Amino acid sequence: MDAQLMRELEEIGGEIRPNSLRECDEIFIDQPSYSARIALWGGHLVSFVPTGQADLLFQSINEGAQSRFGRRHFGVPVCWPWFGANAEDDDLPAHGLARYFRWQLVEVGRFKNGDAKIVIRLASEDHPLIEEMWPHAFELRQVFRLGEGFSINFSAANLSDKDMPISEALHTYFYIGDNQTAQVHGLDGVTYVDKFDDAKEKVQQGIVSPCEELDRVYLHAPERVELIDPTLGRKLRIESEGARSKVLWNPGEALAKLRTDIEDDEFRHFVCIETANALSNAYQIPAGEMHQLRFTVQVESLEQS
């Protein structure tokens, strides 16, 4: 690791620590108002804990399938350049390539208001296996902004000479006290594809609650939704840019018991609210151009709302 980066990381209360996940390092940041972890394997925010509160993000204790593309459920995995199964090759990993390779730390600093800034990078040219599986050269960057809440700015540059087809999601696992009482607000009247009901199109009526047995892709979703958690007494405001879809996912009790990559009762303590471009909201990045996807999470007490 570059010595200058290490000094800059120390200045914001950060350090690099080894982790058992693929024997890949994690970035730990400890500040008076929060602590955070960023995994370089898969390049995603693992944890964000406001001081005196529960983590905003869920982490499964299950180590996941021990395979070439083994996975775990935690934090904010990146699904890119495809969402779900690859439509052309069943042997390729679910949810793309980005979360199965090591990213590089390339920049550390602060924003003008004092928020910590961490930038990581994944380039296809650095990984021969990516070049075998995906015909387009690319460079991905994530800018993490950590302070009173967090934001992730995800950018994808198409370095090839052909248009690049993309479906994607920042697959955020939000930690909740009880999925029976948690509520998602802001999707009333939005059409969604219900993947638990033969991909039928439906229209959301009112709030989403309980947050269980969900596999829904909301098309042309609003930029802002809210996650109300009465058990933990907090509200999360989730705002996005560059995304036309929202995906809600929770396997429910029956499916959770059938899965080998999640503990039987863990489904009760998370709901995925994903910032996405999926299904009919998939798009292309023209040759030589870039697309950005961004979302911000702010937390407040329900007593203050």
Wavefront OBJ file of the C-alpha trace (Angstrom):
o trace
v 0.000 0.000 0.000
v 1.301 3.469 -0.913
v 2.883 5.191 2.115
v 1.236 8.530 1.305
v -2.203 6.897 1.169
v -1.540 5.240 4.508
v -0.624 8.584 6.095
v -3.743 10.212 4.668
v -5.839 7.317 5.921
v -4.412 7.704 9.419
v -5.279 11.423 9.349
v -8.990 10.600 9.009
v -8.897 7.971 11.739
v -8.488 5.049 9.357
v -6.335 1.966 9.035
v -5.996 -1.155 6.917
v -6.684 -4.471 8.635
v -6.528 -8.041 7.302
v -9.826 -9.846 6.845
v -10.681 -13.510 6.377
v -12.971 -12.793 3.400
v -10.798 -14.003 0.513
v -7.828 -12.935 2.695
v -8.432 -9.408 1.482
v -7.878 -6.231 3.476
v -10.554 -3.930 4.848
v -10.444 -0.208 5.548
v -11.558 0.707 9.057
v -12.440 4.299 9.974
v -13.181 5.408 13.524
v -14.535 8.924 14.105
v -16.332 10.487 17.118
v -19.681 10.439 15.301
v -19.408 7.112 13.434
v -17.330 4.073 12.538
v -17.185 2.448 9.110
v -15.669 -0.496 7.231
v -14.975 -0.835 3.514
v -14.031 -4.219 2.045
v -11.523 -4.154 -0.801
v -12.724 -7.621 -1.837
v -15.815 -6.766 -3.882
v -15.269 -3.075 -3.227
v -18.163 -2.283 -0.966
v -19.185 -0.547 2.213
v -19.621 -3.260 4.838
v -20.662 -1.284 7.896
v -21.642 2.238 8.948
v -22.396 2.710 12.639
v -23.492 6.126 13.939
v -22.163 6.493 17.470
v -24.660 5.163 20.011
v -26.818 3.432 17.368
v -27.130 0.086 15.665
v -25.346 -0.389 12.355
v -27.249 1.035 9.379
v -26.129 -1.989 7.355
v -26.763 -5.694 7.857
v -24.034 -8.361 7.924
v -24.834 -12.061 7.734
v -22.825 -14.324 10.011
v -22.993 -17.025 7.326
v -19.787 -17.308 5.304
v -21.669 -18.097 2.093
v -21.088 -20.731 -0.527
v -17.451 -21.827 -0.700
v -17.091 -21.770 -4.446
v -15.195 -19.915 -7.118
v -17.705 -17.098 -6.785
v -18.795 -17.616 -3.166
v -20.776 -14.724 -1.713
v -22.114 -13.324 1.532
v -24.990 -11.036 2.327
v -23.833 -7.823 3.916
v -23.333 -4.105 3.411
v -23.620 -2.666 -0.091
v -22.467 -5.186 -2.728
v -22.084 -3.864 -6.271
v -24.121 -5.679 -8.940
v -22.499 -4.772 -12.279
v -22.481 -5.063 -15.323
v -25.549 -7.262 -15.053
v -28.238 -7.615 -12.410
v -29.371 -11.134 -11.510
v -28.354 -14.048 -13.706
v -26.417 -13.436 -16.888
v -28.878 -13.811 -19.752
v -26.344 -15.337 -22.155
v -24.152 -17.573 -19.993
v -25.401 -19.501 -16.947
v -21.828 -20.243 -15.880
v -21.105 -16.588 -15.164
v -21.682 -15.413 -11.581
v -24.982 -13.887 -10.500
v -25.103 -10.103 -10.269
v -22.093 -9.419 -12.452
v -18.355 -9.217 -11.898
v -17.629 -6.214 -9.717
v -18.268 -7.853 -6.361
v -15.998 -10.837 -7.028
v -12.657 -9.074 -7.446
v -10.247 -7.027 -5.382
v -10.504 -3.245 -5.722
v -7.653 -0.791 -5.163
v -7.578 2.136 -2.764
v -6.569 5.145 -4.887
v -7.478 8.269 -2.894
v -8.095 9.365 0.701
v -9.063 12.826 1.903
v -11.803 15.066 3.199
v -14.616 17.041 1.653
v -14.891 20.750 2.433
v -17.315 20.115 5.312
v -14.947 17.602 6.906
v -16.608 14.381 5.727
v -14.162 11.565 5.030
v -13.513 10.660 1.400
v -12.414 7.199 0.269
v -11.998 6.348 -3.432
v -11.497 2.800 -4.714
v -11.012 1.519 -8.268
v -11.555 -1.643 -10.308
v -10.154 -1.822 -13.852
v -10.698 -4.743 -16.203
v -7.090 -4.542 -17.401
v -5.866 -5.446 -13.907
v -7.707 -8.783 -13.861
v -7.165 -11.254 -16.737
v -10.161 -13.292 -15.563
v -12.461 -10.304 -16.112
v -11.162 -9.929 -19.648
v -11.994 -13.590 -20.267
v -15.586 -13.189 -19.054
v -16.529 -9.719 -20.346
v -15.633 -8.354 -23.799
v -15.632 -4.643 -22.843
v -12.749 -2.783 -21.222
v -13.866 -0.643 -18.288
v -12.855 1.260 -15.190
v -15.085 1.502 -12.131
v -14.722 3.937 -9.252
v -16.570 4.356 -6.001
v -16.350 7.514 -3.945
v -17.482 6.952 -0.358
v -18.493 10.033 1.611
v -18.704 9.338 5.346
v -20.004 11.752 7.955
v -23.549 12.441 9.141
v -24.786 9.458 7.172
v -23.028 8.201 4.061
v -23.130 8.396 0.283
v -21.713 6.274 -2.508
v -20.957 7.694 -5.941
v -20.430 4.809 -8.361
v -19.048 5.556 -11.831
v -18.454 3.229 -14.770
v -16.309 4.255 -17.741
v -16.586 2.311 -20.998
v -13.020 2.123 -22.319
v -13.917 -0.104 -25.269
v -14.855 0.878 -28.837
v -18.365 -0.606 -28.599
v -21.465 0.334 -26.623
v -21.654 -1.538 -23.333
v -25.022 -3.017 -22.152
v -25.629 -2.467 -18.445
v -28.082 -3.484 -15.753
v -26.925 -2.753 -12.220
v -27.671 -2.208 -8.562
v -26.060 -0.997 -5.382
v -27.556 -3.907 -3.451
v -27.934 -2.303 -0.018
v -28.778 -4.513 2.968
v -30.329 -2.220 5.576
v -30.328 -3.508 9.141
v -33.765 -3.397 10.793
v -34.992 -4.370 14.232
v -38.007 -6.365 13.013
v -39.124 -6.878 9.421
v -42.732 -7.268 10.579
v -42.945 -3.638 11.711
v -40.490 -1.959 9.321
v -42.057 0.174 6.576
v -40.847 1.499 3.220
v -42.480 4.787 2.227
v -42.391 6.615 -1.095
v -43.363 3.927 -3.614
v -47.148 4.379 -3.580
v -48.523 4.209 -7.130
v -45.278 2.896 -8.667
v -45.442 -0.103 -11.022
v -43.266 -3.043 -10.043
v -42.381 -6.487 -11.339
v -43.126 -9.123 -8.691
v -40.502 -11.832 -9.165
v -42.141 -13.934 -6.449
v -45.341 -14.026 -8.567
v -44.235 -15.046 -12.070
v -42.847 -11.568 -12.836
v -46.327 -10.062 -12.966
v -46.558 -6.289 -13.150
v -48.410 -4.717 -10.229
v -48.937 -1.267 -8.776
v -47.851 -0.491 -5.230
v -50.715 0.475 -2.938
v -49.573 2.573 0.030
v -46.526 1.671 2.111
v -44.559 -1.577 1.889
v -44.990 -3.483 5.162
v -44.173 -6.023 6.471
v -40.768 -6.159 4.772
v -40.887 -9.889 4.089
v -41.109 -12.167 1.038
v -40.178 -9.351 -1.311
v -38.496 -9.622 -4.689
v -39.751 -6.558 -6.516
v -38.263 -4.332 -9.183
v -39.963 -0.936 -9.058
v -39.783 0.679 -12.489
v -39.406 4.454 -12.865
v -39.135 4.747 -9.105
v -38.788 8.097 -7.302
v -35.392 9.402 -6.247
v -36.321 9.358 -2.544
v -37.750 6.655 -0.304
v -37.794 6.289 3.483
v -37.289 3.251 5.687
v -39.191 3.564 8.967
v -37.992 1.274 11.760
v -40.214 1.541 14.874
v -38.234 -1.159 16.692
v -34.979 0.791 16.478
v -36.795 4.125 16.642
v -35.242 5.609 13.520
v -35.950 6.716 9.971
v -33.533 6.355 7.068
v -33.877 8.764 4.143
v -32.512 7.184 0.962
v -31.977 9.447 -2.055
v -30.554 8.437 -5.419
v -29.384 9.886 -8.722
v -28.779 8.148 -12.045
v -31.100 5.261 -11.128
v -34.555 4.607 -12.560
v -35.317 1.442 -10.551
v -35.625 0.486 -6.913
v -35.351 -3.166 -5.924
v -36.820 -4.472 -2.658
v -35.711 -7.898 -1.475
v -36.240 -10.090 1.557
v -36.466 -13.878 1.138
v -39.016 -14.527 3.883
v -38.942 -17.446 6.296
v -39.561 -20.361 3.936
v -36.939 -19.372 1.357
v -34.415 -18.371 4.034
v -34.535 -21.916 5.427
v -33.768 -23.335 1.982
v -30.737 -21.114 1.387
v -27.236 -22.177 2.378
v -25.788 -18.658 2.370
v -27.949 -17.120 5.114
v -28.932 -18.223 8.605
v -32.567 -19.285 9.080
v -33.677 -16.272 11.139
v -31.489 -13.536 9.630
v -34.213 -12.513 7.198
v -35.994 -10.862 10.132
v -33.291 -8.210 10.447
v -32.768 -6.806 6.976
v -34.506 -5.431 3.950
v -32.654 -4.688 0.740
v -33.535 -1.349 -0.852
v -31.412 -1.232 -3.955
v -30.508 1.749 -6.101
v -30.706 0.183 -9.545
v -31.214 0.177 -13.283
v -32.796 -3.198 -13.973
v -35.153 -5.006 -16.369
v -36.699 -2.400 -18.703
v -34.496 0.265 -17.098
v -31.306 -1.360 -18.393
v -29.284 0.902 -20.696
v -26.059 1.200 -22.681
v -22.918 3.200 -21.984
v -21.656 4.475 -25.334
v -18.062 3.741 -26.286
v -15.688 6.095 -24.517
v -18.339 7.489 -22.160
v -19.229 7.118 -18.481
v -22.319 6.667 -16.309
v -22.746 7.563 -12.645
v -25.026 6.100 -9.999
v -25.258 7.739 -6.600
v -27.196 7.317 -3.395
v -27.177 9.001 0.000
v -28.445 7.703 3.359
v -29.332 9.997 6.267
v -30.658 8.794 9.623
v -32.808 10.536 12.206
v -34.676 9.541 15.332
v -38.411 8.947 14.964
v -38.845 11.188 18.001
v -37.401 14.056 15.975
v -39.515 13.378 12.881
l 1 2 3 4 5 6 7 8 9 10 11 12 13 14 15 16 17 18 19 20 21 22 23 24 25 26 27 28 29 30 31 32 33 34 35 36 37 38 39 40 41 42 43 44 45 46 47 48 49 50 51 52 53 54 55 56 57 58 59 60 61 62 63 64 65 66 67 68 69 70 71 72 73 74 75 76 77 78 79 80 81 82 83 84 85 86 87 88 89 90 91 92 93 94 95 96 97 98 99 100 101 102 103 104 105 106 107 108 109 110 111 112 113 114 115 116 117 118 119 120 121 122 123 124 125 126 127 128 129 130 131 132 133 134 135 136 137 138 139 140 141 142 143 144 145 146 147 148 149 150 151 152 153 154 155 156 157 158 159 160 161 162 163 164 165 166 167 168 169 170 171 172 173 174 175 176 177 178 179 180 181 182 183 184 185 186 187 188 189 190 191 192 193 194 195 196 197 198 199 200 201 202 203 204 205 206 207 208 209 210 211 212 213 214 215 216 217 218 219 220 221 222 223 224 225 226 227 228 229 230 231 232 233 234 235 236 237 238 239 240 241 242 243 244 245 246 247 248 249 250 251 252 253 254 255 256 257 258 259 260 261 262 263 264 265 266 267 268 269 270 271 272 273 274 275 276 277 278 279 280 281 282 283 284 285 286 287 288 289 290 291 292 293 294 295 296 297 298 299 300 301 302 303 304 305
